[in-house]
Amino acid sequence: MERTVSFFGIMANKAKTTAAPRRTPTLRAVDIVERVARAQQSVSLDEITRESRLPKATVHRMLRLLEQAGLLRRELAAKRYCVGPRLSSLALDVLTASPPHARRHAILGRLVEQIGETCNLTVRDGAEVVYVDRVETSSPVRLNMEAGSRVPLHCTASGKLFLSQLSQPDLRDLIGTGPLRRYTARTITDVAALERELKRIREDRIGMDVSEFLEGSVCLAVPVLDPKGRVCAAVAVHGPAPRMSLKTGIAYLPALRKAAKAIEATLSGDATPSTAPVARKVELSKRRAS
């Protein structure tokens, strides 16, 4: 299922807080795109028709136009609709260009200063993990990748964290029946073995990758939740072994979770911890001046 992280759904929800203008055909099409973007799985024509309260013929016509534009994609086997490649690309562009991006980058920067290893903010886009942001360690020995890089789901810490949130049917639709592509000797290629690993991740919400994607690397990831409590992104740390062992990575988890919480605040519009004290100081100065 071609799916960008629910960051795009968050944006759609925020847009609905403004006064609703008259529903022109264009805005009706936008409404359909929002409904598909907010869904946690692909949706059918009947579901969209019922939710939008539009004639079925009208919805079908709009869906065809949106599909032709690349904004939505129709799954041929199930005849359901999901986010298309053009909409995925737009959502990722917005993520990296929006004002909160600077706040999230600063949070990652402080995390790297604290633990001394490279950290990433990742999202799922279809069958891949995308590095939305990345701050490198100052150590000369490091794993060189860039923001915008794409890595597989089944053998990376963030990827397995995202996979653990899928239903069984959606998981099988995405990864198939196997065997999965092998990248190193430690890559999990058996689907049943991967599902057992995902069950563990679903319980403790910690994604781990010890030389599964890149030989000699260790990576851990924790979830970032959207305002509805859904996993929409991940904060990950990775470094070269033996400098960063799995035990070392586990010791970093409290710092990673704290950074994930701070990033969650940028999604809901709350003030970051760094800006709140400044606001209080300004208010105190005003009171003293009066």
C-alpha atoms as an extended CHARMM CRD file, in Angstrom:
* protein
*
       290  EXT
         1         1  MET       CA              0.0000000000        0.0000000000        0.0000000000  PROA      1               0.0000000000
         2         2  GLU       CA              1.5210000000        3.3140000000       -1.0690000000  PROA      2               0.0000000000
         3         3  ARG       CA              1.3870000000        5.2890000000        2.1180000000  PROA      3               0.0000000000
         4         4  THR       CA              3.1240000000        8.3640000000        3.4690000000  PROA      4               0.0000000000
         5         5  VAL       CA              3.2790000000        8.8960000000        7.2000000000  PROA      5               0.0000000000
         6         6  SER       CA              0.2080000000       10.3780000000        8.8400000000  PROA      6               0.0000000000
         7         7  PHE       CA              2.0080000000       13.7300000000        9.0960000000  PROA      7               0.0000000000
         8         8  PHE       CA             -0.0470000000       14.5470000000        6.0070000000  PROA      8               0.0000000000
         9         9  GLY       CA             -3.1820000000       13.4950000000        7.8550000000  PROA      9               0.0000000000
        10        10  ILE       CA             -2.1800000000       15.8280000000       10.6970000000  PROA      10              0.0000000000
        11        11  MET       CA             -1.9590000000       18.6990000000        8.2270000000  PROA      11              0.0000000000
        12        12  ALA       CA             -5.3870000000       17.8010000000        6.8900000000  PROA      12              0.0000000000
        13        13  ASN       CA             -6.8910000000       17.8150000000       10.3830000000  PROA      13              0.0000000000
        14        14  LYS       CA             -5.3980000000       21.2300000000       11.1360000000  PROA      14              0.0000000000
        15        15  ALA       CA             -6.8510000000       22.6230000000        7.9170000000  PROA      15              0.0000000000
        16        16  LYS       CA            -10.3280000000       21.6320000000        9.0840000000  PROA      16              0.0000000000
        17        17  THR       CA            -10.0950000000       23.9050000000       12.1320000000  PROA      17              0.0000000000
        18        18  THR       CA            -10.5480000000       26.9750000000        9.9220000000  PROA      18              0.0000000000
        19        19  ALA       CA            -13.9530000000       28.1470000000        8.7290000000  PROA      19              0.0000000000
        20        20  ALA       CA            -15.2200000000       25.8930000000        5.9670000000  PROA      20              0.0000000000
        21        21  PRO       CA            -15.6960000000       27.7150000000        2.6500000000  PROA      21              0.0000000000
        22        22  ARG       CA            -18.3500000000       26.8640000000        0.1250000000  PROA      22              0.0000000000
        23        23  ARG       CA            -17.7710000000       23.3430000000       -1.2340000000  PROA      23              0.0000000000
        24        24  THR       CA            -16.7940000000       23.8870000000       -4.8440000000  PROA      24              0.0000000000
        25        25  PRO       CA            -15.8490000000       20.8660000000       -7.0020000000  PROA      25              0.0000000000
        26        26  THR       CA            -12.1850000000       21.5970000000       -6.3070000000  PROA      26              0.0000000000
        27        27  LEU       CA            -12.7140000000       21.6440000000       -2.5530000000  PROA      27              0.0000000000
        28        28  ARG       CA            -14.7360000000       18.4410000000       -2.7600000000  PROA      28              0.0000000000
        29        29  ALA       CA            -11.7600000000       16.7910000000       -4.4420000000  PROA      29              0.0000000000
        30        30  VAL       CA             -9.4770000000       18.1490000000       -1.7160000000  PROA      30              0.0000000000
        31        31  ASP       CA            -11.8440000000       16.7110000000        0.8890000000  PROA      31              0.0000000000
        32        32  ILE       CA            -11.5570000000       13.2710000000       -0.7180000000  PROA      32              0.0000000000
        33        33  VAL       CA             -7.7630000000       13.5080000000       -0.7330000000  PROA      33              0.0000000000
        34        34  GLU       CA             -7.8200000000       14.4360000000        2.9630000000  PROA      34              0.0000000000
        35        35  ARG       CA            -10.0460000000       11.4760000000        3.8200000000  PROA      35              0.0000000000
        36        36  VAL       CA             -7.7010000000        9.0470000000        2.0890000000  PROA      36              0.0000000000
        37        37  ALA       CA             -4.6030000000       10.6930000000        3.6320000000  PROA      37              0.0000000000
        38        38  ARG       CA             -6.0420000000       10.4400000000        7.1450000000  PROA      38              0.0000000000
        39        39  ALA       CA             -7.0330000000        6.7840000000        6.7960000000  PROA      39              0.0000000000
        40        40  GLN       CA             -4.8060000000        4.1450000000        8.3690000000  PROA      40              0.0000000000
        41        41  GLN       CA             -5.4620000000        1.8030000000        5.4540000000  PROA      41              0.0000000000
        42        42  SER       CA             -6.6860000000        1.9460000000        1.8960000000  PROA      42              0.0000000000
        43        43  VAL       CA            -10.3600000000        2.9250000000        1.4800000000  PROA      43              0.0000000000
        44        44  SER       CA            -13.0560000000        1.8190000000       -0.9390000000  PROA      44              0.0000000000
        45        45  LEU       CA            -15.3180000000        3.8230000000       -3.2050000000  PROA      45              0.0000000000
        46        46  ASP       CA            -18.3140000000        2.9790000000       -1.0180000000  PROA      46              0.0000000000
        47        47  GLU       CA            -16.5240000000        4.1510000000        2.1450000000  PROA      47              0.0000000000
        48        48  ILE       CA            -15.5360000000        7.4650000000        0.5930000000  PROA      48              0.0000000000
        49        49  THR       CA            -19.0540000000        7.9580000000       -0.7920000000  PROA      49              0.0000000000
        50        50  ARG       CA            -20.6070000000        7.3140000000        2.5960000000  PROA      50              0.0000000000
        51        51  GLU       CA            -18.2480000000        9.6470000000        4.4600000000  PROA      51              0.0000000000
        52        52  SER       CA            -18.3000000000       12.4630000000        1.9140000000  PROA      52              0.0000000000
        53        53  ARG       CA            -22.1010000000       12.3370000000        1.4230000000  PROA      53              0.0000000000
        54        54  LEU       CA            -21.6380000000       12.9270000000       -2.2860000000  PROA      54              0.0000000000
        55        55  PRO       CA            -23.2840000000       10.9970000000       -5.1330000000  PROA      55              0.0000000000
        56        56  LYS       CA            -21.4020000000        7.8080000000       -5.9140000000  PROA      56              0.0000000000
        57        57  ALA       CA            -20.9710000000        8.7920000000       -9.5650000000  PROA      57              0.0000000000
        58        58  THR       CA            -19.4290000000       12.1160000000       -8.5050000000  PROA      58              0.0000000000
        59        59  VAL       CA            -16.9980000000       10.4170000000       -6.1180000000  PROA      59              0.0000000000
        60        60  HSD       CA            -16.0220000000        7.8680000000       -8.7500000000  PROA      60              0.0000000000
        61        61  ARG       CA            -15.3200000000       10.6090000000      -11.2830000000  PROA      61              0.0000000000
        62        62  MET       CA            -13.1980000000       12.5720000000       -8.7970000000  PROA      62              0.0000000000
        63        63  LEU       CA            -11.2710000000        9.4760000000       -7.7820000000  PROA      63              0.0000000000
        64        64  ARG       CA            -10.4010000000        8.7800000000      -11.4090000000  PROA      64              0.0000000000
        65        65  LEU       CA             -9.1380000000       12.3460000000      -11.8770000000  PROA      65              0.0000000000
        66        66  LEU       CA             -7.0960000000       12.2120000000       -8.6640000000  PROA      66              0.0000000000
        67        67  GLU       CA             -5.6550000000        8.8730000000       -9.7250000000  PROA      67              0.0000000000
        68        68  GLN       CA             -4.6850000000       10.2570000000      -13.1290000000  PROA      68              0.0000000000
        69        69  ALA       CA             -2.9740000000       13.1930000000      -11.3830000000  PROA      69              0.0000000000
        70        70  GLY       CA             -0.9290000000       10.8070000000       -9.2320000000  PROA      70              0.0000000000
        71        71  LEU       CA             -2.4310000000       12.1340000000       -5.9940000000  PROA      71              0.0000000000
        72        72  LEU       CA             -4.2000000000        8.8510000000       -5.2340000000  PROA      72              0.0000000000
        73        73  ARG       CA             -3.4990000000        5.2850000000       -6.2860000000  PROA      73              0.0000000000
        74        74  ARG       CA             -5.9870000000        2.4850000000       -6.8350000000  PROA      74              0.0000000000
        75        75  GLU       CA             -5.0660000000       -0.9860000000       -5.6810000000  PROA      75              0.0000000000
        76        76  LEU       CA             -6.1590000000       -3.1270000000       -8.6120000000  PROA      76              0.0000000000
        77        77  ALA       CA             -6.7090000000       -6.3550000000       -6.6740000000  PROA      77              0.0000000000
        78        78  ALA       CA             -8.7410000000       -4.8370000000       -3.8360000000  PROA      78              0.0000000000
        79        79  LYS       CA            -10.2230000000       -1.8930000000       -5.7800000000  PROA      79              0.0000000000
        80        80  ARG       CA             -9.3800000000        0.4230000000       -2.9280000000  PROA      80              0.0000000000
        81        81  TYR       CA             -7.6500000000        3.7990000000       -2.8820000000  PROA      81              0.0000000000
        82        82  CYS       CA             -4.5520000000        5.0040000000       -1.0580000000  PROA      82              0.0000000000
        83        83  VAL       CA             -2.0470000000        7.8530000000       -1.2340000000  PROA      83              0.0000000000
        84        84  GLY       CA             -0.3810000000        8.2120000000       -4.6290000000  PROA      84              0.0000000000
        85        85  PRO       CA              3.2790000000        8.9690000000       -5.4160000000  PROA      85              0.0000000000
        86        86  ARG       CA              2.6900000000       12.6380000000       -6.1950000000  PROA      86              0.0000000000
        87        87  LEU       CA              0.9040000000       13.2100000000       -2.8860000000  PROA      87              0.0000000000
        88        88  SER       CA              3.6530000000       11.3350000000       -1.0280000000  PROA      88              0.0000000000
        89        89  SER       CA              6.2830000000       13.5410000000       -2.6140000000  PROA      89              0.0000000000
        90        90  LEU       CA              4.3070000000       16.6880000000       -1.7600000000  PROA      90              0.0000000000
        91        91  ALA       CA              3.8730000000       15.6120000000        1.8700000000  PROA      91              0.0000000000
        92        92  LEU       CA              7.5980000000       14.9960000000        2.2710000000  PROA      92              0.0000000000
        93        93  ASP       CA              8.4260000000       18.3570000000        0.6800000000  PROA      93              0.0000000000
        94        94  VAL       CA              6.0960000000       20.0980000000        3.1290000000  PROA      94              0.0000000000
        95        95  LEU       CA              7.6830000000       18.2680000000        6.0610000000  PROA      95              0.0000000000
        96        96  THR       CA             11.1710000000       19.4630000000        5.1800000000  PROA      96              0.0000000000
        97        97  ALA       CA             10.1440000000       23.0300000000        4.2650000000  PROA      97              0.0000000000
        98        98  SER       CA              7.6100000000       23.8920000000        6.9870000000  PROA      98              0.0000000000
        99        99  PRO       CA              8.5890000000       26.1880000000        9.9270000000  PROA      99              0.0000000000
       100       100  PRO       CA              8.4170000000       23.3550000000       12.5320000000  PROA      100             0.0000000000
       101       101  HSD       CA             11.1910000000       21.5920000000       10.6050000000  PROA      101             0.0000000000
       102       102  ALA       CA             13.7700000000       23.9340000000       12.1730000000  PROA      102             0.0000000000
       103       103  ARG       CA             12.4310000000       23.0860000000       15.6460000000  PROA      103             0.0000000000
       104       104  ARG       CA             12.6260000000       19.3620000000       14.9600000000  PROA      104             0.0000000000
       105       105  HSD       CA             16.1560000000       19.7310000000       13.5870000000  PROA      105             0.0000000000
       106       106  ALA       CA             17.2030000000       21.5740000000       16.7600000000  PROA      106             0.0000000000
       107       107  ILE       CA             15.7480000000       18.7560000000       18.8820000000  PROA      107             0.0000000000
       108       108  LEU       CA             17.8010000000       16.2100000000       16.9250000000  PROA      108             0.0000000000
       109       109  GLY       CA             20.8670000000       18.4120000000       17.2980000000  PROA      109             0.0000000000
       110       110  ARG       CA             20.5300000000       18.5100000000       21.0780000000  PROA      110             0.0000000000
       111       111  LEU       CA             20.0350000000       14.7330000000       21.1350000000  PROA      111             0.0000000000
       112       112  VAL       CA             23.2520000000       14.1740000000       19.1630000000  PROA      112             0.0000000000
       113       113  GLU       CA             25.1520000000       16.5000000000       21.4980000000  PROA      113             0.0000000000
       114       114  GLN       CA             23.8750000000       14.4790000000       24.4540000000  PROA      114             0.0000000000
       115       115  ILE       CA             24.6160000000       10.9430000000       23.2480000000  PROA      115             0.0000000000
       116       116  GLY       CA             27.3650000000       11.5610000000       20.6940000000  PROA      116             0.0000000000
       117       117  GLU       CA             25.9450000000        9.4440000000       17.8570000000  PROA      117             0.0000000000
       118       118  THR       CA             24.1240000000       10.2600000000       14.6160000000  PROA      118             0.0000000000
       119       119  CYS       CA             20.3430000000       10.5790000000       14.9300000000  PROA      119             0.0000000000
       120       120  ASN       CA             17.5560000000       10.5930000000       12.3470000000  PROA      120             0.0000000000
       121       121  LEU       CA             13.9020000000       11.5120000000       12.0680000000  PROA      121             0.0000000000
       122       122  THR       CA             12.2770000000        8.9660000000        9.7760000000  PROA      122             0.0000000000
       123       123  VAL       CA              8.8860000000        8.3060000000        8.1980000000  PROA      123             0.0000000000
       124       124  ARG       CA              7.4320000000        5.5030000000        6.1110000000  PROA      124             0.0000000000
       125       125  ASP       CA              6.6880000000        6.1490000000        2.4710000000  PROA      125             0.0000000000
       126       126  GLY       CA              5.1510000000        3.0830000000        0.8920000000  PROA      126             0.0000000000
       127       127  ALA       CA              7.6330000000        0.2090000000        1.0900000000  PROA      127             0.0000000000
       128       128  GLU       CA             10.5640000000        2.3580000000        2.2280000000  PROA      128             0.0000000000
       129       129  VAL       CA             11.8280000000        4.3760000000        5.1770000000  PROA      129             0.0000000000
       130       130  VAL       CA             12.7170000000        7.9940000000        4.3750000000  PROA      130             0.0000000000
       131       131  TYR       CA             15.1930000000       10.0510000000        6.4010000000  PROA      131             0.0000000000
       132       132  VAL       CA             13.2490000000       13.2930000000        6.7900000000  PROA      132             0.0000000000
       133       133  ASP       CA             16.0350000000       14.8400000000        8.8650000000  PROA      133             0.0000000000
       134       134  ARG       CA             19.4450000000       13.8030000000       10.1090000000  PROA      134             0.0000000000
       135       135  VAL       CA             22.1420000000       15.2400000000       12.3730000000  PROA      135             0.0000000000
       136       136  GLU       CA             25.6020000000       13.6830000000       12.1410000000  PROA      136             0.0000000000
       137       137  THR       CA             27.9370000000       12.9170000000       15.0060000000  PROA      137             0.0000000000
       138       138  SER       CA             31.1900000000       14.8670000000       15.1440000000  PROA      138             0.0000000000
       139       139  SER       CA             33.1370000000       11.6100000000       15.2940000000  PROA      139             0.0000000000
       140       140  PRO       CA             35.2290000000       10.9560000000       12.1670000000  PROA      140             0.0000000000
       141       141  VAL       CA             34.0880000000        7.3060000000       12.2200000000  PROA      141             0.0000000000
       142       142  ARG       CA             30.4440000000        7.3260000000       11.1920000000  PROA      142             0.0000000000
       143       143  LEU       CA             27.9390000000        5.9290000000        8.7110000000  PROA      143             0.0000000000
       144       144  ASN       CA             27.6070000000        8.3880000000        5.8570000000  PROA      144             0.0000000000
       145       145  MET       CA             24.0070000000        8.8570000000        4.7180000000  PROA      145             0.0000000000
       146       146  GLU       CA             22.0020000000       11.9950000000        3.9820000000  PROA      146             0.0000000000
       147       147  ALA       CA             18.5550000000       13.4030000000        4.6990000000  PROA      147             0.0000000000
       148       148  GLY       CA             16.2830000000       12.1640000000        1.9370000000  PROA      148             0.0000000000
       149       149  SER       CA             17.9320000000        8.7290000000        1.8540000000  PROA      149             0.0000000000
       150       150  ARG       CA             15.6200000000        5.7360000000        1.5160000000  PROA      150             0.0000000000
       151       151  VAL       CA             16.1900000000        2.3760000000        3.1690000000  PROA      151             0.0000000000
       152       152  PRO       CA             14.1580000000       -0.8580000000        3.2910000000  PROA      152             0.0000000000
       153       153  LEU       CA             11.5490000000       -1.6210000000        5.9290000000  PROA      153             0.0000000000
       154       154  HSD       CA             12.2260000000       -5.2210000000        6.9010000000  PROA      154             0.0000000000
       155       155  CYS       CA             15.8400000000       -4.8630000000        8.0380000000  PROA      155             0.0000000000
       156       156  THR       CA             16.0600000000       -1.4000000000        9.6310000000  PROA      156             0.0000000000
       157       157  ALA       CA             15.1140000000       -0.2690000000       13.1360000000  PROA      157             0.0000000000
       158       158  SER       CA             12.6600000000        2.4050000000       11.9780000000  PROA      158             0.0000000000
       159       159  GLY       CA             11.2960000000        0.1960000000        9.2380000000  PROA      159             0.0000000000
       160       160  LYS       CA             10.4590000000       -2.6730000000       11.5580000000  PROA      160             0.0000000000
       161       161  LEU       CA              8.8990000000       -0.2170000000       13.9970000000  PROA      161             0.0000000000
       162       162  PHE       CA              6.5780000000        1.0080000000       11.2170000000  PROA      162             0.0000000000
       163       163  LEU       CA              5.8020000000       -2.5250000000       10.0500000000  PROA      163             0.0000000000
       164       164  SER       CA              4.8540000000       -3.5340000000       13.5940000000  PROA      164             0.0000000000
       165       165  GLN       CA              1.9150000000       -1.1000000000       13.4580000000  PROA      165             0.0000000000
       166       166  LEU       CA              0.3260000000       -2.6670000000       10.3720000000  PROA      166             0.0000000000
       167       167  SER       CA             -2.5140000000       -5.1510000000       10.3820000000  PROA      167             0.0000000000
       168       168  GLN       CA             -1.7230000000       -8.6670000000        9.1950000000  PROA      168             0.0000000000
       169       169  PRO       CA             -3.3930000000       -8.1850000000        5.7670000000  PROA      169             0.0000000000
       170       170  ASP       CA             -1.6510000000       -4.8350000000        5.1740000000  PROA      170             0.0000000000
       171       171  LEU       CA              1.6900000000       -6.3080000000        6.2600000000  PROA      171             0.0000000000
       172       172  ARG       CA              1.3950000000       -9.2090000000        3.8260000000  PROA      172             0.0000000000
       173       173  ASP       CA              0.2820000000       -6.8610000000        1.0380000000  PROA      173             0.0000000000
       174       174  LEU       CA              3.3820000000       -4.7610000000        1.6350000000  PROA      174             0.0000000000
       175       175  ILE       CA              6.1230000000       -7.3570000000        2.0820000000  PROA      175             0.0000000000
       176       176  GLY       CA              4.6100000000      -10.3590000000        0.3100000000  PROA      176             0.0000000000
       177       177  THR       CA              5.2580000000      -13.9690000000        1.3000000000  PROA      177             0.0000000000
       178       178  GLY       CA              9.0430000000      -13.8860000000        1.0560000000  PROA      178             0.0000000000
       179       179  PRO       CA             11.7960000000      -14.6570000000        1.0290000000  PROA      179             0.0000000000
       180       180  LEU       CA             12.7720000000      -11.0420000000        1.7390000000  PROA      180             0.0000000000
       181       181  ARG       CA             15.8590000000       -9.4430000000        0.2310000000  PROA      181             0.0000000000
       182       182  ARG       CA             19.0770000000      -10.2390000000        2.0820000000  PROA      182             0.0000000000
       183       183  TYR       CA             21.5160000000       -7.3710000000        2.7510000000  PROA      183             0.0000000000
       184       184  THR       CA             23.8370000000       -9.0240000000        5.2890000000  PROA      184             0.0000000000
       185       185  ALA       CA             24.2190000000      -12.4010000000        6.9360000000  PROA      185             0.0000000000
       186       186  ARG       CA             21.9390000000      -11.1870000000        9.7540000000  PROA      186             0.0000000000
       187       187  THR       CA             19.0530000000       -9.9430000000        7.5890000000  PROA      187             0.0000000000
       188       188  ILE       CA             15.7380000000      -11.5830000000        8.4470000000  PROA      188             0.0000000000
       189       189  THR       CA             14.4810000000      -13.0120000000        5.1580000000  PROA      189             0.0000000000
       190       190  ASP       CA             11.7800000000      -15.3630000000        6.4480000000  PROA      190             0.0000000000
       191       191  VAL       CA              8.3930000000      -13.6460000000        6.7730000000  PROA      191             0.0000000000
       192       192  ALA       CA              7.3090000000      -15.7820000000        9.7440000000  PROA      192             0.0000000000
       193       193  ALA       CA             10.5210000000      -14.9090000000       11.6060000000  PROA      193             0.0000000000
       194       194  LEU       CA             10.0000000000      -11.2360000000       10.8210000000  PROA      194             0.0000000000
       195       195  GLU       CA              6.4330000000      -11.3960000000       12.1410000000  PROA      195             0.0000000000
       196       196  ARG       CA              7.7430000000      -12.8020000000       15.4300000000  PROA      196             0.0000000000
       197       197  GLU       CA             10.1920000000       -9.8950000000       15.6350000000  PROA      197             0.0000000000
       198       198  LEU       CA              7.3920000000       -7.4150000000       14.8740000000  PROA      198             0.0000000000
       199       199  LYS       CA              5.2790000000       -8.8680000000       17.6910000000  PROA      199             0.0000000000
       200       200  ARG       CA              8.0970000000       -8.0750000000       20.1350000000  PROA      200             0.0000000000
       201       201  ILE       CA              8.4300000000       -4.5540000000       18.7190000000  PROA      201             0.0000000000
       202       202  ARG       CA              4.6640000000       -4.0030000000       18.9590000000  PROA      202             0.0000000000
       203       203  GLU       CA              4.8790000000       -4.7300000000       22.6920000000  PROA      203             0.0000000000
       204       204  ASP       CA              7.9430000000       -2.6730000000       23.6820000000  PROA      204             0.0000000000
       205       205  ARG       CA              7.9070000000       -0.1130000000       20.8260000000  PROA      205             0.0000000000
       206       206  ILE       CA             11.6450000000       -0.3490000000       20.2230000000  PROA      206             0.0000000000
       207       207  GLY       CA             12.9600000000       -1.0740000000       16.7530000000  PROA      207             0.0000000000
       208       208  MET       CA             16.4190000000       -2.6680000000       16.5780000000  PROA      208             0.0000000000
       209       209  ASP       CA             18.8460000000       -3.3810000000       13.7550000000  PROA      209             0.0000000000
       210       210  VAL       CA             22.1690000000       -5.0310000000       14.5540000000  PROA      210             0.0000000000
       211       211  SER       CA             24.0220000000       -5.4020000000       11.2470000000  PROA      211             0.0000000000
       212       212  GLU       CA             20.8210000000       -6.4020000000        9.4360000000  PROA      212             0.0000000000
       213       213  PHE       CA             21.0010000000       -3.6770000000        6.7850000000  PROA      213             0.0000000000
       214       214  LEU       CA             24.6140000000       -2.5060000000        6.9670000000  PROA      214             0.0000000000
       215       215  GLU       CA             27.4070000000       -4.7330000000        8.2190000000  PROA      215             0.0000000000
       216       216  GLY       CA             28.9820000000       -3.4440000000       11.4080000000  PROA      216             0.0000000000
       217       217  SER       CA             26.2080000000       -1.0020000000       12.3520000000  PROA      217             0.0000000000
       218       218  VAL       CA             23.8030000000       -0.8230000000       15.2850000000  PROA      218             0.0000000000
       219       219  CYS       CA             20.5430000000        1.1360000000       15.2010000000  PROA      219             0.0000000000
       220       220  LEU       CA             17.6200000000        1.6610000000       17.5800000000  PROA      220             0.0000000000
       221       221  ALA       CA             14.3890000000        3.5680000000       16.9490000000  PROA      221             0.0000000000
       222       222  VAL       CA             11.5080000000        4.7960000000       19.0960000000  PROA      222             0.0000000000
       223       223  PRO       CA              8.1210000000        6.0330000000       17.8580000000  PROA      223             0.0000000000
       224       224  VAL       CA              6.8340000000        9.5610000000       17.3920000000  PROA      224             0.0000000000
       225       225  LEU       CA              3.0660000000        9.6930000000       17.9200000000  PROA      225             0.0000000000
       226       226  ASP       CA              0.6030000000       11.9780000000       16.1760000000  PROA      226             0.0000000000
       227       227  PRO       CA             -2.0870000000       13.8460000000       18.1920000000  PROA      227             0.0000000000
       228       228  LYS       CA             -4.3330000000       10.7580000000       17.9410000000  PROA      228             0.0000000000
       229       229  GLY       CA             -1.7030000000        8.4790000000       19.4400000000  PROA      229             0.0000000000
       230       230  ARG       CA             -0.7070000000        6.7630000000       16.1770000000  PROA      230             0.0000000000
       231       231  VAL       CA              2.8970000000        6.0700000000       15.2080000000  PROA      231             0.0000000000
       232       232  CYS       CA              3.6550000000        8.5690000000       12.4550000000  PROA      232             0.0000000000
       233       233  ALA       CA              7.4590000000        8.8110000000       12.5680000000  PROA      233             0.0000000000
       234       234  ALA       CA             10.4920000000        7.5430000000       14.4490000000  PROA      234             0.0000000000
       235       235  VAL       CA             13.5620000000        8.9540000000       16.1400000000  PROA      235             0.0000000000
       236       236  ALA       CA             16.5280000000        6.6880000000       15.5020000000  PROA      236             0.0000000000
       237       237  VAL       CA             20.1540000000        6.5320000000       16.5500000000  PROA      237             0.0000000000
       238       238  HSD       CA             22.8020000000        4.5180000000       14.7670000000  PROA      238             0.0000000000
       239       239  GLY       CA             26.5210000000        4.1130000000       14.9660000000  PROA      239             0.0000000000
       240       240  PRO       CA             29.3400000000        1.7700000000       14.0300000000  PROA      240             0.0000000000
       241       241  ALA       CA             30.1870000000       -1.2660000000       16.1150000000  PROA      241             0.0000000000
       242       242  PRO       CA             32.0160000000       -1.7530000000       18.4180000000  PROA      242             0.0000000000
       243       243  ARG       CA             31.7840000000        1.9260000000       19.4840000000  PROA      243             0.0000000000
       244       244  MET       CA             28.0150000000        1.5650000000       19.7150000000  PROA      244             0.0000000000
       245       245  SER       CA             26.8940000000       -1.8260000000       20.9650000000  PROA      245             0.0000000000
       246       246  LEU       CA             23.2910000000       -2.8860000000       21.4730000000  PROA      246             0.0000000000
       247       247  LYS       CA             23.7860000000       -2.3720000000       25.2180000000  PROA      247             0.0000000000
       248       248  THR       CA             25.0180000000        1.1670000000       24.5840000000  PROA      248             0.0000000000
       249       249  GLY       CA             22.0530000000        1.8690000000       22.3140000000  PROA      249             0.0000000000
       250       250  ILE       CA             19.6040000000        0.6620000000       24.9730000000  PROA      250             0.0000000000
       251       251  ALA       CA             21.1780000000        3.1130000000       27.4190000000  PROA      251             0.0000000000
       252       252  TYR       CA             20.3210000000        5.9010000000       24.9400000000  PROA      252             0.0000000000
       253       253  LEU       CA             16.6050000000        5.0290000000       24.9050000000  PROA      253             0.0000000000
       254       254  PRO       CA             15.5010000000        7.5460000000       27.5870000000  PROA      254             0.0000000000
       255       255  ALA       CA             17.1350000000       10.3800000000       25.6330000000  PROA      255             0.0000000000
       256       256  LEU       CA             15.5630000000        9.1520000000       22.3760000000  PROA      256             0.0000000000
       257       257  ARG       CA             12.1160000000        8.9690000000       23.9490000000  PROA      257             0.0000000000
       258       258  LYS       CA             12.4910000000       12.4700000000       25.3800000000  PROA      258             0.0000000000
       259       259  ALA       CA             13.4090000000       13.7890000000       21.9260000000  PROA      259             0.0000000000
       260       260  ALA       CA             10.4390000000       11.9420000000       20.4010000000  PROA      260             0.0000000000
       261       261  LYS       CA              8.1140000000       13.6280000000       22.9090000000  PROA      261             0.0000000000
       262       262  ALA       CA              9.5570000000       17.0290000000       22.0370000000  PROA      262             0.0000000000
       263       263  ILE       CA              8.9920000000       16.3500000000       18.3370000000  PROA      263             0.0000000000
       264       264  GLU       CA              5.4140000000       15.2820000000       19.0770000000  PROA      264             0.0000000000
       265       265  ALA       CA              4.8400000000       18.7640000000       20.5280000000  PROA      265             0.0000000000
       266       266  THR       CA              5.7600000000       20.2960000000       17.1530000000  PROA      266             0.0000000000
       267       267  LEU       CA              2.9370000000       18.2760000000       15.5570000000  PROA      267             0.0000000000
       268       268  SER       CA              0.2310000000       19.4220000000       17.9490000000  PROA      268             0.0000000000
       269       269  GLY       CA              1.2880000000       23.0680000000       17.9500000000  PROA      269             0.0000000000
       270       270  ASP       CA              2.3500000000       23.1190000000       21.6140000000  PROA      270             0.0000000000
       271       271  ALA       CA              5.1770000000       25.3590000000       22.6970000000  PROA      271             0.0000000000
       272       272  THR       CA              8.5370000000       23.6400000000       22.8770000000  PROA      272             0.0000000000
       273       273  PRO       CA             10.2310000000       23.4450000000       26.2820000000  PROA      273             0.0000000000
       274       274  SER       CA             12.8840000000       25.9040000000       25.0810000000  PROA      274             0.0000000000
       275       275  THR       CA             10.3760000000       28.6250000000       24.1820000000  PROA      275             0.0000000000
       276       276  ALA       CA              8.1910000000       28.4020000000       27.2960000000  PROA      276             0.0000000000
       277       277  PRO       CA             10.7770000000       29.8790000000       29.7350000000  PROA      277             0.0000000000
       278       278  VAL       CA             11.3950000000       32.7590000000       27.3490000000  PROA      278             0.0000000000
       279       279  ALA       CA              7.6760000000       33.5640000000       27.3040000000  PROA      279             0.0000000000
       280       280  ARG       CA              7.5670000000       33.5630000000       31.1230000000  PROA      280             0.0000000000
       281       281  LYS       CA             10.5840000000       35.9110000000       31.3340000000  PROA      281             0.0000000000
       282       282  VAL       CA              8.9210000000       38.3690000000       28.9450000000  PROA      282             0.0000000000
       283       283  GLU       CA              5.7260000000       38.3230000000       31.0080000000  PROA      283             0.0000000000
       284       284  LEU       CA              7.6560000000       38.9130000000       34.2580000000  PROA      284             0.0000000000
       285       285  SER       CA              9.5370000000       41.8230000000       32.6580000000  PROA      285             0.0000000000
       286       286  LYS       CA              6.2410000000       43.4220000000       31.6390000000  PROA      286             0.0000000000
       287       287  ARG       CA              4.8450000000       43.0810000000       35.1670000000  PROA      287             0.0000000000
       288       288  ARG       CA              7.9450000000       44.6320000000       36.7250000000  PROA      288             0.0000000000
       289       289  ALA       CA              7.8920000000       47.5000000000       34.2420000000  PROA      289             0.0000000000
       290       290  SER       CA              4.2930000000       48.2750000000       35.1430000000  PROA      290             0.0000000000
